[in-house]
Each structure stands twice: as C-alpha cells, then as structure tokens.
Amino acid sequence: MARIDAFLKLGLAQGCSDVHLAVGVPPMLRLHGDLMPIKFRDLGGPELEDYIEEILTEAQKQYFQNGNDLDFSYVGSESGRFRVNVYRKETGVGATFRNIPSDIPSMERLGLPAIIEKFCDLHQGMVLVTGSTGTGKSTTLASMIDHLNSTRSLNIISLEDPIEFVHTSKKAQVVQRELGTHLPSFAEGVRAALREDPDVILVGELRDAETISMAMTAAETGHLVLGTLHTTSAVKSVDRIIDALPADQREQTKSFLSHSLHAVVTQNLVKTADGRGRRAVLEVLVMTRAIAKLIMTEQTHQIPAQLQTGKELGMQTMDQSLLDAMNQKLIDPDDAYRYAVDHKKFERFVTDTTILPSVEIG
C-alpha cells in the first residue's frame, strides 16, 4: 500500500470530498465545504515528493519533471478512487485528491429538479452543465449518463480529463476515453467520436475554440452533446461560447446557440441546514423563442428576466433556487445569502449578522 493511502483512507472515513497535500502544512481535508487540517506534522518537500512518486507511472514522473501539472485518476488499495492534480508551487510540490464515489448517485438522490431528466430524453443538440471548480458538475453529468445507460439503447462516448466515475454498460454501451491516455485533446476526441457511430457525446470541458467548434458540429449533425464550462451563470455560459470563437463566426455561433443549445444548468454546492453535507442548488435555462431572439440580437443581459418568469418550463434563477431550498429548510439562510446574486433579497433571513456589509456612518 502506498504511504499516501493512509491520508486518503482517513479522508474517506471522515466523509470528506477532497484531501490536500502541500509542503509546509499538515494534510488538509475538505469536509462539507470547509478545509481543516488533520493531526499530523507539517509535510516536508522531499517527504511529499516521495509520497507522490510512489503512485506515478514512469511516464507521469517524466511529464511532471518537465514542469507540467498532472491530472490523473488514482485507485488506492484501500482508499477508493480519486481524481488527482499534482502541481508545483513556491515552497515545493502539492497535490489535491478529489474523492470519486464508487456508486453513481441517481438524479433523485442528488435532489436535481425533474427537468434534468427530460434533458436526457433529447435526441440531438447541446446541454451544458456549468459552474466553478468543485460545484458537482461531474456528479450531475455522471447521474445523467447513468440514467441514459439504464433507460436507452445508445452508444455513449465520454471524453474526460481524467476519467472519474466508472460506468458499466447496461442498456447502453458506454465508452470512456481519457485525455492524455486515449486521446491528445478534447477536440480530437470529438472528431474521432463522430466516426464511432455515437448517439451521445460527453465533452469533459469546452475549454478552447476548436473543442467548442467540434462540439457544435456534433450537436448540429444529429447527436446529443453534453458539455461543461467553468462559468457561473447561464448568461456567462452563452457569452463565453460566443466570445470564444473568431469574430467572423459570431453570427454562425449565435445561430447555433439559438437553434441547438437546449439548456444550460449552472450549479453551486451549498451546505445543508444540518451542516452534515452539501446540496446542489441550480440555475436552469431552457431555450425558448424569446431567449433565442435575445441571443441573436445580443441582448443576453435580459435572459435572467426570462428565467424568472419561465418556472412552468422548468426554468429558475440561482436566487429562486436558493430561496426555494431555504424555505424548505434544506440549506442554511446564511449560506443562501453567501451564494445569492442579489444579496438584498436574503438579508432579512441572515442569522450571522457579521457576514452583512458594514454601513459607514458619518
């Protein structure tokens, strides 16, 4: 057993989502969103490098020694499965281990709105799941893929960096390919997938113009494309795609979004009211003629108003979702305030007044 497994095993026993190892501090666990040290000495540089090298292949060691960050999956003998990022910083090496549960949670168990399941019934076009790092995008997508895998006879090709949840083919065939191991880039992965008779293509991240362009092509040619962006709202997601592509393709990109983008789901993970876990809180955009027109006329700033009035279609803003969860006593009012877009709507519910902005008198 690699020595690093002891820290990972402890993290799993505590129910943490991440284990952080860095030079000069003790190992840290992220538990229900909060980072806390374990009772251990500060890690030294050579010590931590030895720990990390024990779990690397020769190719990974060489890649890291050449000055690159590493992203890979690691399965410990007793510590479960983790997504790993290894990096260098001023004081030495560091590593973050994100726990990947062995079972894939259902959409119902995750508390996702019913509209998410309807997105899985689409036969072509694009659905985006967005949010900042650590907001549960991969878990939501894994639950969607598992639903498709269980209910439809499809060929599902998943392009990931790295592979996180492992899917066993059920009613569908699920082909999982990993960046750096099975394919050189997401763009090349999508290009190859189009020759592999896919029904559904999951793109781990729409991170550059070429990948976005290839994903758009796939969505326009009869495939369902599920993708992620590191954006924090539906409006920012639409704007990111438009701005990512060359100016001479702007009209074409807006036309694609208007006709082939079916939905944008943006999520945060908010601590539950009992403090013993975290819950996904979602903003949902469902494409309508009105929203399509706003995109074509470059008035995306008016999209939130459409989300507010589109509840019967399954739409909601982040603030509406936070308010609903708070009223159902699923999340803490103070955390609802922290994640709100319009803080004023939540000020009267706050119990810890120290988080409110101070008012200057004079």
Buried (B, 14 or more C-beta within 10 A) or exposed (E): EBEBBBBBBBBBEEEBBBBBBBBBBBBBBBBBBEEEEBEEEEBEEEBBBEBBBEBBEEEBEEBBEEEEEBBBBBEBEEBBBBBBBBBEEEEBBBBBBBBBBEEBBEBEEBBBBEBBBEBBEBEBBBBBBBBEEBBBBBBBBBBBBBBBBEBBEBBBBBBBBBBBBBBEEBEBBBBBBBBBEBBEBBBBBBBBBBEEEBBBBBBBBBBEBBBBBBBBBBBBEEBBBBBBBBBBBBBBBBBBBBEBBEEEBEEEBBBBBBBBBBBBBBBBBBBBBEEEBBBBBBBBBBBEEEBBEBBBEEEBEEBBEBBEEBEEBBBBBBBBBBBBBBEEEBBBBBBBBBBBBEBEBBBEBBEEEEEEEEEEEE
